[in-house]
Amino acid sequence: MILKYLYVLLACCTGVNTLQAQPANKAGSNHPMANANTIIVVKNNCKTDSFVVNLMKQYPQYFDTILKNRKQWNVQFIYTQVDRGANGIPALKNFYFNVDSSKYFYPASTVKLPICLLALQKLGELKDKGITPLTTMINEQGQPMQTQVYNDPATLNGKPTIANYIKKILMVSDNDAYNRLYEFLGRQYINEQLHKKGYGDAQVLHRLQIALTDEQNKATNPINFLGNDNKVIYSQPMQYDAAKYPLRTDSIGSGYLMGDSLIKGAMDFSGKNRISLEDLHIILLSIVFPNKVPATQRFNISEEDRNFVLKYMSQLPTESLYPPYAGDTTYWPAYCKFLLYGSEAGAIPKNIRIFNKVGDAYGQLADVAYIVDFDKKVEFFLSAIIYCNGDGILNDDKYDYETIGFPFMKHLGEIFYNYELKRTKKIEPDLSPLLFDYDGK
């Protein structure tokens, strides 16, 4: 029976003095984030399930401070259970903690996930030009602040390709690779496509790790694709985003450093990238279980492309020969696997694979993950964010990643993994389609 309304005594947001009955499923029963059997606390767009609160309370040593500081630290997460039917078709059930899509967080590198998918989608739109993910892509210079790319030493033949950029993004969250795909797509295409797919609050407005003005980020490099004879087979001129975006008032912190000066007051993020945790969660669902997401919200990519993305989301950098991460001591097996492993540098058991995308910047830590244990037949989704910046000052490189952020991510992954180990499932999942041959195996 669908529980549509519930009077609740649990406050998930401050500033609310009276509690009123609210629809348990604001999104509607056909929405990928809708539930049939879970009780949702909804107030001022903030959603919490009593189930996850009670589970966290069983581990006070890990979560007492999280529960007390949920608002200050902007802790949000979504946990999705997967139950298979007799035909293997998954049924999904979602649980929320403090999820509020109106509460801004800087998404950092998590925006790279939809960029990878849009790059593959746009390639499909250009297939009549003879372009594939392995076609050489040259980023030219159209303005003084733009940079060129003619080669890529991380590929076997030294030629830059969209396929290799995606590998770099999904395995080690490479910023330059994201910037090159941003330039291939163009800012207007990115945002038009995300909004068309129902991710209306998303705004991807800038390159990463490069100090450019908004005007400079509107313009993206000319692109040339080369055939096997190194002759141009398709040229894309420099693109310019003339679209107008809704004004935002997003800000973070109580102060920030500008050079050597401390500026008091919140730092303005209204011109920076934005995407909600719920949208990121749905995007991940659309890759793993496309049929569980409305067709309008999926990315128009082939099954081959989808498996390509899944493979490199789950491949460990220590398994990668090209790009040559396996021999690079910068990376360790659980690099960019925050949920379940935090910042641990040890090995990951061979029976566990994590299909995910992380982000960290300005004290924000995020991970959007589908976690699988092939031996124990465990599968679940978990997406989480936390703002770990005790002094509230941005740009001072004094963030609480190691003391608050990474331990939270590790323990959060652990409690849901352990819960899944004990949770009764009528039918075990066939996880064999997720077994990939990795480069370094």
Backbone hydrogen bonds, N-H to C=O, Kabsch-Sander energy under -0.5 kcal/mol:
donor,donor_aa,acceptor,acceptor_aa,energy
3,L,36,A,-0.5
4,K,2,I,-1.0
6,L,22,Q,-0.6
8,V,6,L,-0.5
11,A,9,L,-0.6
12,C,10,L,-0.6
17,N,15,G,-0.6
22,Q,6,L,-0.6
24,A,4,K,-3.0
26,K,24,A,-0.5
28,G,25,N,-0.8
31,H,28,G,-1.4
34,A,31,H,-2.3
40,I,38,T,-0.6
41,V,48,T,-2.0
42,V,40,I,-0.7
43,K,41,V,-0.5
43,K,46,C,-1.9
46,C,43,K,-2.6
47,K,45,N,-0.5
47,K,99,V,-2.4
48,T,41,V,-1.5
49,D,96,Y,-3.0
53,V,49,D,-1.5
54,N,50,S,-2.7
55,L,51,F,-2.0
56,M,52,V,-2.3
57,K,53,V,-2.0
58,Q,54,N,-0.7
58,Q,55,L,-0.9
59,Y,56,M,-1.9
62,Y,59,Y,-1.8
63,F,59,Y,-2.1
64,D,60,P,-1.8
67,L,63,F,-2.7
68,K,64,D,-2.0
69,N,65,T,-1.9
70,R,67,L,-0.6
73,W,69,N,-3.1
74,N,71,K,-0.9
75,V,70,R,-1.8
76,Q,385,I,-1.9
77,F,97,F,-1.7
78,I,383,S,-2.5
79,Y,95,F,-2.8
80,T,381,F,-2.4
81,Q,79,Y,-0.5
81,Q,93,K,-2.9
82,V,379,E,-0.6
83,D,91,A,-2.5
84,R,427,I,-0.6
85,G,89,I,-2.0
88,G,85,G,-2.2
91,A,83,D,-2.8
93,K,81,Q,-1.8
95,F,79,Y,-2.6
97,F,77,F,-2.1
99,V,47,K,-2.3
101,S,45,N,-0.6
103,K,100,D,-1.6
104,Y,102,S,-0.8
110,T,107,P,-2.2
111,V,108,A,-1.1
112,K,109,S,-1.7
113,L,110,T,-1.4
115,I,111,V,-1.3
116,C,112,K,-2.3
117,L,113,L,-1.8
118,L,114,P,-2.6
119,A,115,I,-2.1
120,L,116,C,-1.9
121,Q,117,L,-2.2
122,K,118,L,-2.9
123,L,119,A,-2.1
124,G,120,L,-1.8
125,E,121,Q,-1.4
126,L,122,K,-0.9
126,L,123,L,-0.8
127,K,124,G,-1.0
129,K,126,L,-2.4
130,G,127,K,-1.8
131,I,126,L,-0.8
135,T,132,T,-1.8
136,T,226,L,-0.8
137,M,160,P,-2.8
138,I,224,N,-3.3
139,N,137,M,-0.6
139,N,149,V,-1.0
140,E,138,I,-0.7
140,E,222,P,-2.8
142,G,140,E,-0.5
146,Q,143,Q,-1.7
149,V,139,N,-2.3
152,D,158,G,-2.8
155,T,152,D,-1.8
162,I,135,T,-0.5
163,A,133,P,-2.7
165,Y,161,T,-1.9
166,I,162,I,-2.4
167,K,163,A,-2.1
168,K,164,N,-2.4
169,I,165,Y,-2.1
170,L,166,I,-2.8
171,M,167,K,-2.2
172,V,168,K,-1.9
173,S,169,I,-1.3
174,D,168,K,-1.3
178,Y,174,D,-1.4
179,N,175,N,-2.4
180,R,176,D,-2.0
181,L,177,A,-1.7
182,Y,178,Y,-2.7
183,E,179,N,-1.9
184,F,180,R,-1.7
185,L,181,L,-2.6
186,G,182,Y,-2.6
190,I,186,G,-2.0
191,N,187,R,-2.1
192,E,188,Q,-2.6
193,Q,189,Y,-2.5
194,L,190,I,-2.1
195,H,191,N,-2.4
196,K,192,E,-2.4
197,K,193,Q,-1.7
198,G,195,H,-1.5
199,Y,194,L,-2.6
200,G,198,G,-1.2
202,A,199,Y,-1.3
203,Q,274,R,-2.9
205,L,203,Q,-0.7
212,L,210,I,-1.3
217,N,213,T,-2.0
218,K,214,D,-1.3
219,A,215,E,-0.8
220,T,239,Q,-2.4
223,I,236,Q,-2.8
224,N,138,I,-2.4
225,F,234,Y,-2.8
226,L,136,T,-2.1
227,G,231,K,-2.9
230,N,227,G,-2.2
233,I,225,F,-3.1
234,Y,225,F,-1.3
236,Q,223,I,-3.4
239,Q,220,T,-1.2
241,D,218,K,-1.5
242,A,240,Y,-0.9
252,I,267,M,-1.8
254,S,392,G,-2.6
255,G,392,G,-1.2
256,Y,263,I,-2.2
257,L,394,L,-2.3
258,M,261,S,-3.0
261,S,258,M,-1.8
263,I,256,Y,-3.4
263,I,261,S,-0.6
264,K,262,L,-0.6
265,G,254,S,-2.7
267,M,252,I,-3.0
269,F,250,D,-2.7
270,S,250,D,-0.6
272,K,269,F,-1.9
274,R,203,Q,-2.9
280,L,276,S,-2.1
281,H,277,L,-2.4
282,I,278,E,-2.4
283,I,279,D,-2.4
284,L,280,L,-2.1
285,L,281,H,-2.3
286,S,282,I,-2.4
287,I,283,I,-0.8
287,I,284,L,-1.0
288,V,284,L,-2.2
289,F,285,L,-3.0
292,K,289,F,-2.2
293,V,290,P,-1.7
297,Q,294,P,-2.1
298,R,294,P,-0.5
298,R,295,A,-1.1
301,I,299,F,-2.1
306,R,302,S,-2.4
307,N,303,E,-2.3
308,F,304,E,-1.8
309,V,305,D,-2.3
310,L,306,R,-2.3
311,K,307,N,-2.5
312,Y,308,F,-2.0
313,M,309,V,-1.9
314,S,310,L,-1.4
315,Q,311,K,-1.4
319,E,316,L,-2.3
320,S,317,P,-1.6
321,L,319,E,-0.6
325,Y,323,P,-2.4
326,A,320,S,-2.7
328,D,325,Y,-1.9
329,T,327,G,-0.6
331,Y,328,D,-1.6
334,A,346,G,-0.6
335,Y,332,W,-1.9
337,K,334,A,-1.9
340,L,409,M,-1.2
341,Y,337,K,-0.7
342,G,338,F,-3.7
344,E,341,Y,-2.8
352,I,349,P,-1.8
353,R,372,V,-2.3
355,F,353,R,-0.5
355,F,370,Y,-2.8
356,N,313,M,-0.8
356,N,354,I,-0.8
357,K,368,V,-1.6
359,G,366,A,-2.2
361,A,364,Q,-1.6
364,Q,361,A,-2.7
365,L,386,I,-2.5
366,A,359,G,-2.7
367,D,384,A,-2.2
368,V,357,K,-1.9
369,A,367,D,-0.5
369,A,382,L,-2.2
370,Y,355,F,-2.0
371,I,380,F,-2.9
372,V,353,R,-2.6
373,D,378,V,-2.5
374,F,351,N,-2.9
377,K,373,D,-0.8
378,V,373,D,-1.8
380,F,371,I,-1.7
381,F,80,T,-2.1
382,L,369,A,-2.9
383,S,78,I,-2.3
384,A,367,D,-2.8
385,I,76,Q,-2.6
386,I,365,L,-2.0
387,Y,73,W,-3.5
388,C,363,G,-3.1
388,C,386,I,-0.7
389,N,387,Y,-0.8
392,G,389,N,-1.5
394,L,255,G,-2.3
400,D,388,C,-2.4
404,I,400,D,-2.1
405,G,400,D,-2.2
406,F,401,Y,-3.6
408,F,404,I,-1.9
409,M,405,G,-2.3
410,K,406,F,-2.7
411,H,407,P,-2.7
412,L,408,F,-2.5
413,G,409,M,-2.2
414,E,410,K,-2.1
415,I,411,H,-2.5
416,F,412,L,-1.6
417,Y,413,G,-2.2
418,N,414,E,-3.0
419,Y,415,I,-1.7
420,E,416,F,-2.3
421,L,417,Y,-1.8
422,K,418,N,-1.1
423,R,419,Y,-1.4
431,L,429,P,-0.9
434,L,431,L,-2.0
435,L,432,S,-2.0
436,F,434,L,-0.7
438,Y,436,F,-0.7
440,G,319,E,-2.8
441,K,438,Y,-1.4
